[in-house]
């Protein structure tokens, strides 16, 4: 499953875990390259979203993530 199949922030977390756990240098290099691309894509999405909000565009796609209020500290 590629980046489009899951939430991008979940993929970034997964790549971070993989990079820390991996002992093989070439594999770490590959993981870090993927991580760099995923972070770049995430940043681009944030830029587009911020620009749309600041310019008053209302045609943004809704975020796919669910906000879970029952996990907030009490």
PDB file of N, CA, C and O in Angstrom:
ATOM      1  N   UNK A   1       0.847  -1.177   0.000  1.00  0.00           N
ATOM      2  CA  UNK A   1       0.000   0.000   0.000  1.00  0.00           C
ATOM      3  C   UNK A   1       0.892   1.238   0.000  1.00  0.00           C
ATOM      4  O   UNK A   1       1.833   1.316   0.789  1.00  0.00           O
ATOM      5  N   UNK A   2       0.615   2.194  -0.859  1.00  0.00           N
ATOM      6  CA  UNK A   2       1.431   3.390  -0.974  1.00  0.00           C
ATOM      7  C   UNK A   2       0.957   4.495  -0.058  1.00  0.00           C
ATOM      8  O   UNK A   2       0.076   4.309   0.781  1.00  0.00           O
ATOM      9  N   UNK A   3       1.573   5.662  -0.245  1.00  0.00           N
ATOM     10  CA  UNK A   3       1.232   6.822   0.575  1.00  0.00           C
ATOM     11  C   UNK A   3      -0.226   7.221   0.429  1.00  0.00           C
ATOM     12  O   UNK A   3      -0.831   7.710   1.383  1.00  0.00           O
ATOM     13  N   UNK A   4      -0.797   7.022  -0.749  1.00  0.00           N
ATOM     14  CA  UNK A   4      -2.183   7.431  -0.959  1.00  0.00           C
ATOM     15  C   UNK A   4      -3.165   6.552  -0.211  1.00  0.00           C
ATOM     16  O   UNK A   4      -4.302   6.959   0.029  1.00  0.00           O
ATOM     17  N   UNK A   5      -2.747   5.360   0.158  1.00  0.00           N
ATOM     18  CA  UNK A   5      -3.636   4.416   0.807  1.00  0.00           C
ATOM     19  C   UNK A   5      -3.830   4.654   2.293  1.00  0.00           C
ATOM     20  O   UNK A   5      -4.746   4.086   2.888  1.00  0.00           O
ATOM     21  N   UNK A   6      -3.001   5.470   2.904  1.00  0.00           N
ATOM     22  CA  UNK A   6      -3.112   5.748   4.333  1.00  0.00           C
ATOM     23  C   UNK A   6      -2.940   7.230   4.592  1.00  0.00           C
ATOM     24  O   UNK A   6      -2.524   7.992   3.720  1.00  0.00           O
ATOM     25  N   UNK A   7      -3.257   7.604   5.759  1.00  0.00           N
ATOM     26  CA  UNK A   7      -3.023   9.002   6.119  1.00  0.00           C
ATOM     27  C   UNK A   7      -1.529   9.262   6.123  1.00  0.00           C
ATOM     28  O   UNK A   7      -0.738   8.453   6.607  1.00  0.00           O
ATOM     29  N   UNK A   8      -1.170  10.385   5.584  1.00  0.00           N
ATOM     30  CA  UNK A   8       0.246  10.711   5.429  1.00  0.00           C
ATOM     31  C   UNK A   8       0.958  10.835   6.771  1.00  0.00           C
ATOM     32  O   UNK A   8       2.106  10.408   6.899  1.00  0.00           O
ATOM     33  N   UNK A   9       0.306  11.402   7.760  1.00  0.00           N
ATOM     34  CA  UNK A   9       0.978  11.527   9.054  1.00  0.00           C
ATOM     35  C   UNK A   9       1.237  10.168   9.697  1.00  0.00           C
ATOM     36  O   UNK A   9       2.232   9.997  10.402  1.00  0.00           O
ATOM     37  N   UNK A  10       0.349   9.195   9.459  1.00  0.00           N
ATOM     38  CA  UNK A  10       0.598   7.834   9.944  1.00  0.00           C
ATOM     39  C   UNK A  10       1.815   7.230   9.248  1.00  0.00           C
ATOM     40  O   UNK A  10       2.623   6.541   9.872  1.00  0.00           O
ATOM     41  N   UNK A  11       1.932   7.496   7.959  1.00  0.00           N
ATOM     42  CA  UNK A  11       3.077   6.994   7.195  1.00  0.00           C
ATOM     43  C   UNK A  11       4.377   7.619   7.704  1.00  0.00           C
ATOM     44  O   UNK A  11       5.399   6.937   7.787  1.00  0.00           O
ATOM     45  N   UNK A  12       4.348   8.889   8.038  1.00  0.00           N
ATOM     46  CA  UNK A  12       5.543   9.565   8.563  1.00  0.00           C
ATOM     47  C   UNK A  12       5.948   8.945   9.899  1.00  0.00           C
ATOM     48  O   UNK A  12       7.130   8.691  10.129  1.00  0.00           O
ATOM     49  N   UNK A  13       4.985   8.701  10.774  1.00  0.00           N
ATOM     50  CA  UNK A  13       5.291   8.046  12.056  1.00  0.00           C
ATOM     51  C   UNK A  13       5.906   6.661  11.834  1.00  0.00           C
ATOM     52  O   UNK A  13       6.880   6.284  12.486  1.00  0.00           O
ATOM     53  N   UNK A  14       5.321   5.927  10.912  1.00  0.00           N
ATOM     54  CA  UNK A  14       5.818   4.577  10.614  1.00  0.00           C
ATOM     55  C   UNK A  14       7.263   4.637  10.099  1.00  0.00           C
ATOM     56  O   UNK A  14       8.105   3.841  10.517  1.00  0.00           O
ATOM     57  N   UNK A  15       7.542   5.559   9.212  1.00  0.00           N
ATOM     58  CA  UNK A  15       8.903   5.688   8.676  1.00  0.00           C
ATOM     59  C   UNK A  15       9.891   6.094   9.766  1.00  0.00           C
ATOM     60  O   UNK A  15      11.030   5.626   9.773  1.00  0.00           O
ATOM     61  N   UNK A  16       9.470   6.955  10.682  1.00  0.00           N
ATOM     62  CA  UNK A  16      10.338   7.338  11.803  1.00  0.00           C
ATOM     63  C   UNK A  16      10.666   6.122  12.666  1.00  0.00           C
ATOM     64  O   UNK A  16      11.822   5.915  13.034  1.00  0.00           O
ATOM     65  N   UNK A  17       9.657   5.323  12.988  1.00  0.00           N
ATOM     66  CA  UNK A  17       9.880   4.101  13.774  1.00  0.00           C
ATOM     67  C   UNK A  17      10.831   3.159  13.036  1.00  0.00           C
ATOM     68  O   UNK A  17      11.746   2.594  13.635  1.00  0.00           O
ATOM     69  N   UNK A  18      10.605   2.995  11.730  1.00  0.00           N
ATOM     70  CA  UNK A  18      11.459   2.104  10.939  1.00  0.00           C
ATOM     71  C   UNK A  18      12.904   2.595  10.916  1.00  0.00           C
ATOM     72  O   UNK A  18      13.834   1.796  11.028  1.00  0.00           O
ATOM     73  N   UNK A  19      13.092   3.893  10.773  1.00  0.00           N
ATOM     74  CA  UNK A  19      14.449   4.452  10.716  1.00  0.00           C
ATOM     75  C   UNK A  19      15.200   4.213  12.018  1.00  0.00           C
ATOM     76  O   UNK A  19      16.390   3.901  12.004  1.00  0.00           O
ATOM     77  N   UNK A  20      14.509   4.357  13.140  1.00  0.00           N
ATOM     78  CA  UNK A  20      15.146   4.147  14.443  1.00  0.00           C
ATOM     79  C   UNK A  20      15.452   2.669  14.664  1.00  0.00           C
ATOM     80  O   UNK A  20      16.491   2.330  15.230  1.00  0.00           O
ATOM     81  N   UNK A  21      14.568   1.800  14.228  1.00  0.00           N
ATOM     82  CA  UNK A  21      14.713   0.362  14.483  1.00  0.00           C
ATOM     83  C   UNK A  21      15.697  -0.329  13.547  1.00  0.00           C
ATOM     84  O   UNK A  21      16.235  -1.381  13.893  1.00  0.00           O
ATOM     85  N   UNK A  22      15.939   0.233  12.382  1.00  0.00           N
ATOM     86  CA  UNK A  22      16.763  -0.423  11.372  1.00  0.00           C
ATOM     87  C   UNK A  22      18.248  -0.240  11.660  1.00  0.00           C
ATOM     88  O   UNK A  22      18.702   0.862  11.968  1.00  0.00           O
ATOM     89  N   UNK A  23      18.989  -1.322  11.559  1.00  0.00           N
ATOM     90  CA  UNK A  23      20.445  -1.308  11.797  1.00  0.00           C
ATOM     91  C   UNK A  23      21.232  -1.304  10.489  1.00  0.00           C
ATOM     92  O   UNK A  23      22.427  -1.009  10.493  1.00  0.00           O
ATOM     93  N   UNK A  24      20.586  -1.626   9.379  1.00  0.00           N
ATOM     94  CA  UNK A  24      21.230  -1.732   8.079  1.00  0.00           C
ATOM     95  C   UNK A  24      21.346  -0.338   7.452  1.00  0.00           C
ATOM     96  O   UNK A  24      20.332   0.291   7.148  1.00  0.00           O
ATOM     97  N   UNK A  25      22.579   0.147   7.258  1.00  0.00           N
ATOM     98  CA  UNK A  25      22.803   1.506   6.766  1.00  0.00           C
ATOM     99  C   UNK A  25      22.132   1.797   5.416  1.00  0.00           C
ATOM    100  O   UNK A  25      21.489   2.838   5.284  1.00  0.00           O
ATOM    101  N   UNK A  26      22.254   0.920   4.408  1.00  0.00           N
ATOM    102  CA  UNK A  26      21.579   1.215   3.139  1.00  0.00           C
ATOM    103  C   UNK A  26      20.048   1.279   3.293  1.00  0.00           C
ATOM    104  O   UNK A  26      19.380   2.080   2.638  1.00  0.00           O
ATOM    105  N   UNK A  27      19.520   0.435   4.155  1.00  0.00           N
ATOM    106  CA  UNK A  27      18.071   0.442   4.383  1.00  0.00           C
ATOM    107  C   UNK A  27      17.649   1.737   5.095  1.00  0.00           C
ATOM    108  O   UNK A  27      16.604   2.305   4.779  1.00  0.00           O
ATOM    109  N   UNK A  28      18.454   2.196   6.045  1.00  0.00           N
ATOM    110  CA  UNK A  28      18.166   3.458   6.737  1.00  0.00           C
ATOM    111  C   UNK A  28      18.167   4.603   5.724  1.00  0.00           C
ATOM    112  O   UNK A  28      17.305   5.482   5.769  1.00  0.00           O
ATOM    113  N   UNK A  29      19.127   4.586   4.824  1.00  0.00           N
ATOM    114  CA  UNK A  29      19.209   5.634   3.806  1.00  0.00           C
ATOM    115  C   UNK A  29      17.938   5.655   2.949  1.00  0.00           C
ATOM    116  O   UNK A  29      17.411   6.722   2.636  1.00  0.00           O
ATOM    117  N   UNK A  30      17.459   4.485   2.579  1.00  0.00           N
ATOM    118  CA  UNK A  30      16.236   4.377   1.789  1.00  0.00           C
ATOM    119  C   UNK A  30      15.014   4.879   2.582  1.00  0.00           C
ATOM    120  O   UNK A  30      14.171   5.598   2.046  1.00  0.00           O
ATOM    121  N   UNK A  31      14.936   4.493   3.849  1.00  0.00           N
ATOM    122  CA  UNK A  31      13.825   4.922   4.703  1.00  0.00           C
ATOM    123  C   UNK A  31      13.854   6.438   4.873  1.00  0.00           C
ATOM    124  O   UNK A  31      12.814   7.091   4.789  1.00  0.00           O
ATOM    125  N   UNK A  32      15.034   6.998   5.112  1.00  0.00           N
ATOM    126  CA  UNK A  32      15.141   8.445   5.291  1.00  0.00           C
ATOM    127  C   UNK A  32      14.776   9.202   4.011  1.00  0.00           C
ATOM    128  O   UNK A  32      14.221  10.300   4.071  1.00  0.00           O
ATOM    129  N   UNK A  33      15.086   8.617   2.870  1.00  0.00           N
ATOM    130  CA  UNK A  33      14.697   9.232   1.605  1.00  0.00           C
ATOM    131  C   UNK A  33      13.171   9.266   1.467  1.00  0.00           C
ATOM    132  O   UNK A  33      12.594  10.273   1.058  1.00  0.00           O
ATOM    133  N   UNK A  34      12.532   8.144   1.818  1.00  0.00           N
ATOM    134  CA  UNK A  34      11.066   8.093   1.803  1.00  0.00           C
ATOM    135  C   UNK A  34      10.476   9.082   2.797  1.00  0.00           C
ATOM    136  O   UNK A  34       9.490   9.758   2.504  1.00  0.00           O
ATOM    137  N   UNK A  35      11.085   9.161   3.967  1.00  0.00           N
ATOM    138  CA  UNK A  35      10.620  10.077   5.005  1.00  0.00           C
ATOM    139  C   UNK A  35      10.723  11.521   4.534  1.00  0.00           C
ATOM    140  O   UNK A  35       9.813  12.319   4.757  1.00  0.00           O
ATOM    141  N   UNK A  36      11.813  11.849   3.896  1.00  0.00           N
ATOM    142  CA  UNK A  36      12.006  13.190   3.349  1.00  0.00           C
ATOM    143  C   UNK A  36      10.899  13.530   2.357  1.00  0.00           C
ATOM    144  O   UNK A  36      10.342  14.627   2.399  1.00  0.00           O
ATOM    145  N   UNK A  37      10.582  12.606   1.476  1.00  0.00           N
ATOM    146  CA  UNK A  37       9.515  12.826   0.494  1.00  0.00           C
ATOM    147  C   UNK A  37       8.156  12.993   1.168  1.00  0.00           C
ATOM    148  O   UNK A  37       7.371  13.861   0.787  1.00  0.00           O
ATOM    149  N   UNK A  38       7.885  12.169   2.156  1.00  0.00           N
ATOM    150  CA  UNK A  38       6.602  12.240   2.857  1.00  0.00           C
ATOM    151  C   UNK A  38       6.460  13.561   3.607  1.00  0.00           C
ATOM    152  O   UNK A  38       5.389  14.167   3.604  1.00  0.00           O
ATOM    153  N   UNK A  39       7.534  14.005   4.248  1.00  0.00           N
ATOM    154  CA  UNK A  39       7.494  15.285   4.970  1.00  0.00           C
ATOM    155  C   UNK A  39       7.314  16.434   3.978  1.00  0.00           C
ATOM    156  O   UNK A  39       6.585  17.385   4.259  1.00  0.00           O
ATOM    157  N   UNK A  40       7.960  16.353   2.843  1.00  0.00           N
ATOM    158  CA  UNK A  40       7.804  17.383   1.807  1.00  0.00           C
ATOM    159  C   UNK A  40       6.349  17.451   1.342  1.00  0.00           C
ATOM    160  O   UNK A  40       5.786  18.538   1.214  1.00  0.00           O
ATOM    161  N   UNK A  41       5.749  16.303   1.091  1.00  0.00           N
ATOM    162  CA  UNK A  41       4.357  16.252   0.657  1.00  0.00           C
ATOM    163  C   UNK A  41       3.435  16.820   1.733  1.00  0.00           C
ATOM    164  O   UNK A  41       2.500  17.558   1.424  1.00  0.00           O
ATOM    165  N   UNK A  42       3.694  16.479   2.983  1.00  0.00           N
ATOM    166  CA  UNK A  42       2.891  16.972   4.101  1.00  0.00           C
ATOM    167  C   UNK A  42       2.998  18.497   4.202  1.00  0.00           C
ATOM    168  O   UNK A  42       1.999  19.187   4.407  1.00  0.00           O
ATOM    169  N   UNK A  43       4.214  19.007   4.055  1.00  0.00           N
ATOM    170  CA  UNK A  43       4.439  20.458   4.106  1.00  0.00           C
ATOM    171  C   UNK A  43       3.716  21.165   2.972  1.00  0.00           C
ATOM    172  O   UNK A  43       3.130  22.228   3.177  1.00  0.00           O
ATOM    173  N   UNK A  44       3.751  20.588   1.787  1.00  0.00           N
ATOM    174  CA  UNK A  44       3.039  21.172   0.647  1.00  0.00           C
ATOM    175  C   UNK A  44       1.541  21.247   0.922  1.00  0.00           C
ATOM    176  O   UNK A  44       0.899  22.256   0.630  1.00  0.00           O
ATOM    177  N   UNK A  45       0.993  20.179   1.481  1.00  0.00           N
ATOM    178  CA  UNK A  45      -0.435  20.176   1.816  1.00  0.00           C
ATOM    179  C   UNK A  45      -0.763  21.268   2.827  1.00  0.00           C
ATOM    180  O   UNK A  45      -1.782  21.948   2.708  1.00  0.00           O
ATOM    181  N   UNK A  46       0.114  21.435   3.831  1.00  0.00           N
ATOM    182  CA  UNK A  46      -0.109  22.482   4.830  1.00  0.00           C
ATOM    183  C   UNK A  46      -0.042  23.870   4.204  1.00  0.00           C
ATOM    184  O   UNK A  46      -0.843  24.743   4.538  1.00  0.00           O
ATOM    185  N   UNK A  47       0.906  24.074   3.302  1.00  0.00           N
ATOM    186  CA  UNK A  47       1.016  25.379   2.629  1.00  0.00           C
ATOM    187  C   UNK A  47      -0.247  25.702   1.837  1.00  0.00           C
ATOM    188  O   UNK A  47      -0.763  26.818   1.900  1.00  0.00           O
ATOM    189  N   UNK A  48      -0.737  24.719   1.095  1.00  0.00           N
ATOM    190  CA  UNK A  48      -1.946  24.919   0.290  1.00  0.00           C
ATOM    191  C   UNK A  48      -3.124  25.232   1.199  1.00  0.00           C
ATOM    192  O   UNK A  48      -3.916  26.130   0.912  1.00  0.00           O
ATOM    193  N   UNK A  49      -3.238  24.495   2.290  1.00  0.00           N
ATOM    194  CA  UNK A  49      -4.341  24.697   3.232  1.00  0.00           C
ATOM    195  C   UNK A  49      -4.255  26.081   3.886  1.00  0.00           C
ATOM    196  O   UNK A  49      -5.260  26.784   3.983  1.00  0.00           O
ATOM    197  N   UNK A  50      -3.067  26.466   4.329  1.00  0.00           N
ATOM    198  CA  UNK A  50      -2.893  27.773   4.969  1.00  0.00           C
ATOM    199  C   UNK A  50      -3.201  28.903   3.991  1.00  0.00           C
ATOM    200  O   UNK A  50      -3.871  29.871   4.351  1.00  0.00           O
ATOM    201  N   UNK A  51      -2.717  28.784   2.766  1.00  0.00           N
ATOM    202  CA  UNK A  51      -2.978  29.821   1.761  1.00  0.00           C
ATOM    203  C   UNK A  51      -4.470  29.933   1.481  1.00  0.00           C
ATOM    204  O   UNK A  51      -4.995  31.036   1.334  1.00  0.00           O
ATOM    205  N   UNK A  52      -5.147  28.803   1.406  1.00  0.00           N
ATOM    206  CA  UNK A  52      -6.588  28.812   1.144  1.00  0.00           C
ATOM    207  C   UNK A  52      -7.342  29.474   2.294  1.00  0.00           C
ATOM    208  O   UNK A  52      -8.270  30.251   2.069  1.00  0.00           O
ATOM    209  N   UNK A  53      -6.945  29.164   3.513  1.00  0.00           N
ATOM    210  CA  UNK A  53      -7.606  29.756   4.673  1.00  0.00           C
ATOM    211  C   UNK A  53      -7.358  31.263   4.716  1.00  0.00           C
ATOM    212  O   UNK A  53      -8.277  32.046   4.956  1.00  0.00           O
ATOM    213  N   UNK A  54      -6.119  31.655   4.483  1.00  0.00           N
ATOM    214  CA  UNK A  54      -5.772  33.078   4.550  1.00  0.00           C
ATOM    215  C   UNK A  54      -6.401  33.900   3.429  1.00  0.00           C
ATOM    216  O   UNK A  54      -6.632  35.097   3.598  1.00  0.00           O
ATOM    217  N   UNK A  55      -6.677  33.280   2.303  1.00  0.00           N
ATOM    218  CA  UNK A  55      -7.293  34.003   1.188  1.00  0.00           C
ATOM    219  C   UNK A  55      -8.805  33.851   1.171  1.00  0.00           C
ATOM    220  O   UNK A  55      -9.475  34.410   0.302  1.00  0.00           O
ATOM    221  N   UNK A  56      -9.349  33.099   2.123  1.00  0.00           N
ATOM    222  CA  UNK A  56     -10.793  32.957   2.222  1.00  0.00           C
ATOM    223  C   UNK A  56     -11.415  31.975   1.261  1.00  0.00           C
ATOM    224  O   UNK A  56     -12.632  31.982   1.072  1.00  0.00           O
ATOM    225  N   UNK A  57     -10.606  31.128   0.649  1.00  0.00           N
ATOM    226  CA  UNK A  57     -11.165  30.102  -0.243  1.00  0.00           C
ATOM    227  C   UNK A  57     -11.948  29.098   0.572  1.00  0.00           C
ATOM    228  O   UNK A  57     -11.485  28.642   1.617  1.00  0.00           O
ATOM    229  N   UNK A  58     -13.115  28.756   0.108  1.00  0.00           N
ATOM    230  CA  UNK A  58     -13.957  27.828   0.842  1.00  0.00           C
ATOM    231  C   UNK A  58     -14.064  26.468   0.163  1.00  0.00           C
ATOM    232  O   UNK A  58     -14.814  25.609   0.625  1.00  0.00           O
ATOM    233  N   UNK A  59     -13.333  26.260  -0.917  1.00  0.00           N
ATOM    234  CA  UNK A  59     -13.449  25.008  -1.665  1.00  0.00           C
ATOM    235  C   UNK A  59     -12.383  23.984  -1.288  1.00  0.00           C
ATOM    236  O   UNK A  59     -11.976  23.172  -2.119  1.00  0.00           O
ATOM    237  N   UNK A  60     -11.935  24.021  -0.044  1.00  0.00           N
ATOM    238  CA  UNK A  60     -10.942  23.055   0.423  1.00  0.00           C
ATOM    239  C   UNK A  60     -11.571  21.689   0.601  1.00  0.00           C
ATOM    240  O   UNK A  60     -12.738  21.567   0.972  1.00  0.00           O
ATOM    241  N   UNK A  61     -10.776  20.664   0.332  1.00  0.00           N
ATOM    242  CA  UNK A  61     -11.239  19.315   0.633  1.00  0.00           C
ATOM    243  C   UNK A  61     -11.176  19.151   2.149  1.00  0.00           C
ATOM    244  O   UNK A  61     -10.224  19.609   2.779  1.00  0.00           O
ATOM    245  N   UNK A  62     -12.170  18.508   2.734  1.00  0.00           N
ATOM    246  CA  UNK A  62     -12.124  18.313   4.189  1.00  0.00           C
ATOM    247  C   UNK A  62     -11.001  17.352   4.562  1.00  0.00           C
ATOM    248  O   UNK A  62     -10.638  16.468   3.786  1.00  0.00           O
ATOM    249  N   UNK A  63     -10.460  17.538   5.760  1.00  0.00           N
ATOM    250  CA  UNK A  63      -9.438  16.607   6.236  1.00  0.00           C
ATOM    251  C   UNK A  63     -10.077  15.254   6.460  1.00  0.00           C
ATOM    252  O   UNK A  63     -11.241  15.163   6.851  1.00  0.00           O
ATOM    253  N   UNK A  64      -9.304  14.189   6.208  1.00  0.00           N
ATOM    254  CA  UNK A  64      -9.838  12.839   6.350  1.00  0.00           C
ATOM    255  C   UNK A  64      -9.766  12.353   7.791  1.00  0.00           C
ATOM    256  O   UNK A  64     -10.456  11.404   8.163  1.00  0.00           O
ATOM    257  N   UNK A  65      -8.941  12.995   8.596  1.00  0.00           N
ATOM    258  CA  UNK A  65      -8.785  12.502   9.961  1.00  0.00           C
ATOM    259  C   UNK A  65     -10.007  12.837  10.803  1.00  0.00           C
ATOM    260  O   UNK A  65     -10.692  13.833  10.569  1.00  0.00           O
ATOM    261  N   UNK A  66     -10.257  11.999  11.769  1.00  0.00           N
ATOM    262  CA  UNK A  66     -11.345  12.224  12.706  1.00  0.00           C
ATOM    263  C   UNK A  66     -10.757  12.851  13.955  1.00  0.00           C
ATOM    264  O   UNK A  66      -9.678  12.458  14.397  1.00  0.00           O
ATOM    265  N   UNK A  67     -11.441  13.804  14.519  1.00  0.00           N
ATOM    266  CA  UNK A  67     -11.006  14.410  15.766  1.00  0.00           C
ATOM    267  C   UNK A  67     -11.661  13.617  16.899  1.00  0.00           C
ATOM    268  O   UNK A  67     -12.886  13.539  16.995  1.00  0.00           O
ATOM    269  N   UNK A  68     -10.839  13.045  17.733  1.00  0.00           N
ATOM    270  CA  UNK A  68     -11.332  12.210  18.822  1.00  0.00           C
ATOM    271  C   UNK A  68     -11.313  13.018  20.112  1.00  0.00           C
ATOM    272  O   UNK A  68     -10.250  13.266  20.683  1.00  0.00           O
ATOM    273  N   UNK A  69     -12.470  13.419  20.559  1.00  0.00           N
ATOM    274  CA  UNK A  69     -12.558  14.231  21.768  1.00  0.00           C
ATOM    275  C   UNK A  69     -12.440  13.397  23.026  1.00  0.00           C
ATOM    276  O   UNK A  69     -12.095  13.931  24.080  1.00  0.00           O
ATOM    277  N   UNK A  70     -12.720  12.078  22.950  1.00  0.00           N
ATOM    278  CA  UNK A  70     -12.667  11.274  24.166  1.00  0.00           C
ATOM    279  C   UNK A  70     -11.232  10.953  24.579  1.00  0.00           C
ATOM    280  O   UNK A  70     -11.020  10.348  25.630  1.00  0.00           O
ATOM    281  N   UNK A  71     -10.239  11.349  23.771  1.00  0.00           N
ATOM    282  CA  UNK A  71      -8.842  11.112  24.146  1.00  0.00           C
ATOM    283  C   UNK A  71      -8.189  12.351  24.723  1.00  0.00           C
ATOM    284  O   UNK A  71      -6.991  12.343  25.009  1.00  0.00           O
ATOM    285  N   UNK A  72      -8.957  13.422  24.899  1.00  0.00           N
ATOM    286  CA  UNK A  72      -8.411  14.642  25.471  1.00  0.00           C
ATOM    287  C   UNK A  72      -8.234  14.461  26.960  1.00  0.00           C
ATOM    288  O   UNK A  72      -9.021  13.760  27.597  1.00  0.00           O
ATOM    289  N   UNK A  73      -7.201  15.089  27.533  1.00  0.00           N
ATOM    290  CA  UNK A  73      -6.994  14.976  28.974  1.00  0.00           C
ATOM    291  C   UNK A  73      -8.150  15.619  29.743  1.00  0.00           C
ATOM    292  O   UNK A  73      -8.709  16.630  29.317  1.00  0.00           O
ATOM    293  N   UNK A  74      -8.488  15.030  30.853  1.00  0.00           N
ATOM    294  CA  UNK A  74      -9.576  15.582  31.668  1.00  0.00           C
ATOM    295  C   UNK A  74      -9.068  16.273  32.890  1.00  0.00           C
ATOM    296  O   UNK A  74      -9.857  16.791  33.681  1.00  0.00           O
TER     297      UNK A  74
END
